[in-house]
Amino acid sequence: MPPVPLPLDQRTFGAVLFDMDGTLIDSIPAVERSWLTWAAENSVAPERLLGFHGVPALGVIGALLPDLDAAGRQASVQRIEDLEVADVDGVALLPGAQDALTTLIDAGAKVAIVTSCTDPLYEARVTATGLRRPPVVVTASMVKRGKPAPDPFLLAAERLGVDPADCLVVEDATSGLRAAHAAGVTSTLAVLHTTPRAELAELAELVVGGMDDVTFGVDEESRITLATR
């Protein structure tokens, strides 16, 4: 029989890969406003927007309007991006997020943000919140396939020079957790800001209320540690 893995708070990690929206910042009201505007413009029933949290705009649009040609999909992606970039009202840091990033970045740990935001949207939200910028950021603009495909996490691990199996992924959405598993990540932590606990518990090794429920550290070998509060 294979060995039983240690609990997350008894392991160390070569890197931490953080999702952003719903994990480090709260952007849900702005996201909802933007998508409801787009839905009204495209005769999409609002209830059809449910269940896509953490999926890049192109994937959502492709699922909702499968008959759109490539030009139409790109136009819709641009419209959503314009709406979201312009609306940062209420976008705010989530408790514990800044402390976690500051601890890791200041200690020289390997850390990345892996987000379904495009480059402009990432910039807008980081500027609005003052979120610390880690050494590596992977946005939807940088990969051909976004979450739940593994590409974003694979690229982040490659840029950090760490095997995905040695990374801890922190997510709030099932699409992100599926992407992490597909990338070969074996250590996953989920936070409860956007998705019911039962759904996250099926995919994540540990589910906590938020980033303020965990403490990161860096040991003498530059390995990252995790403790629950």
C-alpha positions as CSV (number, residue, x, y, z in Angstrom):
1,M,0.0,0.0,0.0
2,P,1.2,3.5,-0.7
3,P,2.2,5.6,2.3
4,V,-0.5,7.8,3.8
5,P,0.5,11.4,3.2
6,L,1.2,13.7,6.1
7,P,-1.4,16.4,6.9
8,L,-0.7,19.7,5.2
9,D,0.5,21.4,8.4
10,Q,3.2,18.6,8.8
11,R,4.6,19.0,5.3
12,T,6.9,21.6,3.7
13,F,6.6,23.0,0.2
14,G,8.9,24.4,-2.5
15,A,6.4,27.0,-3.5
16,V,2.9,28.3,-3.0
17,L,0.7,29.1,-5.9
18,F,-2.2,31.4,-4.9
19,D,-5.4,32.0,-6.8
20,M,-6.4,35.7,-6.6
21,D,-10.1,36.4,-6.8
22,G,-12.0,34.9,-3.9
23,T,-8.7,33.8,-2.3
24,L,-6.7,36.9,-1.8
25,I,-9.2,39.6,-2.8
26,D,-13.0,40.0,-2.8
27,S,-14.1,41.1,-6.3
28,I,-17.4,39.2,-6.3
29,P,-19.8,42.2,-6.4
30,A,-17.8,43.8,-9.3
31,V,-17.7,40.6,-11.2
32,E,-21.4,40.0,-10.8
33,R,-22.2,43.5,-11.9
34,S,-20.1,43.2,-15.0
35,W,-21.4,39.8,-16.1
36,L,-25.0,40.8,-15.5
37,T,-24.5,43.7,-17.8
38,W,-23.0,41.5,-20.4
39,A,-25.7,38.9,-20.0
40,A,-28.4,41.5,-20.5
41,E,-26.6,42.8,-23.6
42,N,-26.5,39.3,-25.1
43,S,-29.9,38.0,-24.0
44,V,-28.4,35.4,-21.6
45,A,-30.6,34.5,-18.6
46,P,-28.8,35.6,-15.4
47,E,-29.2,32.2,-13.8
48,R,-27.1,30.7,-16.6
49,L,-24.1,32.5,-15.1
50,L,-24.0,30.3,-12.1
51,G,-21.2,27.7,-11.6
52,F,-18.4,29.4,-13.6
53,H,-16.4,31.0,-10.8
54,G,-12.7,30.7,-11.4
55,V,-13.1,30.0,-15.2
56,P,-11.6,32.6,-17.6
57,A,-14.1,34.7,-19.5
58,L,-13.4,32.9,-22.8
59,G,-14.4,29.6,-21.3
60,V,-17.6,31.1,-19.8
61,I,-18.6,32.7,-23.1
62,G,-17.9,29.6,-25.1
63,A,-20.1,27.6,-22.8
64,L,-22.9,30.1,-22.7
65,L,-22.9,31.1,-26.4
66,P,-21.4,28.1,-28.2
67,D,-22.6,29.3,-31.6
68,L,-20.5,32.5,-31.5
69,D,-17.7,32.6,-34.0
70,A,-14.1,33.3,-32.9
71,A,-14.5,37.1,-33.6
72,G,-17.7,37.2,-31.6
73,R,-16.2,35.4,-28.7
74,Q,-13.2,37.7,-28.7
75,A,-15.5,40.7,-28.8
76,S,-17.4,39.4,-25.8
77,V,-14.1,38.7,-23.9
78,Q,-13.0,42.3,-24.6
79,R,-16.4,43.7,-23.4
80,I,-16.2,41.7,-20.2
81,E,-12.6,42.9,-19.6
82,D,-13.6,46.5,-20.2
83,L,-16.5,46.3,-17.8
84,E,-14.4,44.6,-15.1
85,V,-11.4,46.9,-15.4
86,A,-13.7,49.9,-15.1
87,D,-15.4,48.6,-12.0
88,V,-13.2,48.2,-8.9
89,D,-15.9,49.6,-6.5
90,G,-15.8,47.4,-3.4
91,V,-12.9,45.3,-4.6
92,A,-10.9,44.7,-1.4
93,L,-8.3,42.6,0.3
94,L,-9.5,39.5,2.1
95,P,-8.5,39.0,5.7
96,G,-5.0,37.5,6.1
97,A,-4.1,37.8,2.4
98,Q,-1.6,40.6,2.7
99,D,0.0,39.0,5.7
100,A,0.5,35.7,3.9
101,L,2.1,37.3,0.8
102,T,4.2,39.6,2.9
103,T,5.6,36.8,5.0
104,L,6.5,34.7,2.0
105,I,7.8,37.5,-0.2
106,D,9.9,39.1,2.5
107,A,11.5,35.7,3.4
108,G,12.4,35.2,-0.3
109,A,10.1,32.2,-0.7
110,K,9.0,31.0,-4.1
111,V,5.4,32.3,-4.5
112,A,3.1,33.0,-7.4
113,I,-0.3,34.3,-8.1
114,V,-2.2,32.2,-10.7
115,T,-5.3,34.0,-11.8
116,S,-8.1,33.8,-14.4
117,C,-7.8,37.6,-14.8
118,T,-6.3,39.0,-17.9
119,D,-3.2,41.2,-17.6
120,P,-5.2,44.5,-17.5
121,L,-7.7,43.2,-15.0
122,Y,-5.0,41.8,-12.7
123,E,-3.3,45.3,-12.8
124,A,-6.6,47.0,-12.1
125,R,-7.4,44.9,-9.1
126,V,-3.9,44.8,-7.6
127,T,-3.7,48.6,-8.0
128,A,-7.1,49.1,-6.3
129,T,-6.3,46.8,-3.4
130,G,-2.6,47.3,-2.9
131,L,-2.0,43.6,-2.9
132,R,1.7,42.6,-2.7
133,R,3.1,41.5,-6.0
134,P,4.9,38.2,-5.9
135,P,7.9,37.3,-8.1
136,V,5.8,35.3,-10.5
137,V,2.3,36.1,-11.8
138,V,0.4,34.0,-14.4
139,T,-2.7,35.5,-15.9
140,A,-5.2,34.2,-18.4
141,S,-3.4,36.4,-21.0
142,M,-0.3,34.2,-20.7
143,V,-1.8,30.7,-21.4
144,K,-3.9,29.2,-24.3
145,R,-6.0,27.2,-21.9
146,G,-7.2,28.6,-18.6
147,K,-8.5,26.8,-15.5
148,P,-9.7,24.0,-15.2
149,A,-6.9,23.1,-17.6
150,P,-3.5,22.6,-15.9
151,D,-1.7,25.2,-18.1
152,P,-1.7,28.1,-15.6
153,F,-0.3,26.1,-12.7
154,L,2.2,24.3,-14.9
155,L,3.5,27.7,-16.2
156,A,3.8,29.1,-12.7
157,A,5.7,26.1,-11.4
158,E,8.0,26.3,-14.4
159,R,8.8,30.0,-13.9
160,L,9.5,29.3,-10.2
161,G,11.7,26.3,-11.1
162,V,9.7,24.0,-8.8
163,D,8.1,20.6,-9.6
164,P,4.3,21.0,-9.4
165,A,4.2,18.0,-7.0
166,D,6.3,20.2,-4.6
167,C,3.8,23.1,-4.7
168,L,1.0,24.0,-2.5
169,V,-2.0,25.5,-4.3
170,V,-4.4,27.8,-2.5
171,E,-7.8,28.1,-4.2
172,D,-11.5,29.0,-3.6
173,A,-13.0,27.4,-6.7
174,T,-13.5,23.8,-7.9
175,S,-12.2,24.8,-11.4
176,G,-8.9,25.9,-9.9
177,L,-8.6,22.8,-7.7
178,R,-9.2,20.6,-10.8
179,A,-6.6,22.6,-12.7
180,A,-4.1,22.0,-9.8
181,H,-4.7,18.3,-9.8
182,A,-4.4,18.1,-13.6
183,A,-1.0,19.9,-13.3
184,G,0.3,17.2,-10.9
185,V,-0.1,19.3,-7.7
186,T,-0.7,17.0,-4.7
187,S,-1.1,19.6,-1.9
188,T,-4.2,21.8,-2.0
189,L,-5.7,24.2,0.4
190,A,-9.2,25.7,-0.1
191,V,-10.8,28.8,1.4
192,L,-14.6,29.3,1.8
193,H,-15.3,32.7,0.3
194,T,-17.2,31.6,-2.8
195,T,-17.9,27.9,-2.9
196,P,-19.7,25.6,-0.4
197,R,-17.5,23.5,1.9
198,A,-18.9,20.2,0.6
199,E,-17.8,20.9,-3.0
200,L,-14.3,22.1,-1.9
201,A,-13.8,19.1,0.4
202,E,-14.2,16.7,-2.5
203,L,-11.1,18.2,-4.1
204,A,-9.0,19.9,-1.5
205,E,-7.0,18.3,1.3
206,L,-7.8,21.0,3.7
207,V,-10.7,23.6,3.8
208,V,-10.5,26.7,6.0
209,G,-12.6,29.8,6.3
210,G,-10.0,32.1,4.8
211,M,-6.3,33.1,4.7
212,D,-6.6,34.5,8.3
213,D,-7.1,30.9,9.5
214,V,-3.5,29.8,8.4
215,T,0.0,31.1,9.0
216,F,2.9,30.6,6.6
217,G,6.5,30.4,7.5
218,V,9.8,29.6,5.9
219,D,12.3,27.3,7.5
220,E,16.2,27.3,7.5
221,E,16.2,25.4,4.2
222,S,13.9,27.9,2.5
223,R,11.0,25.4,2.6
224,I,7.6,26.8,3.2
225,T,5.6,25.7,6.2
226,L,1.9,26.0,7.0
227,A,0.1,26.1,10.3
228,T,-3.6,26.3,11.1
229,R,-4.9,28.8,13.7
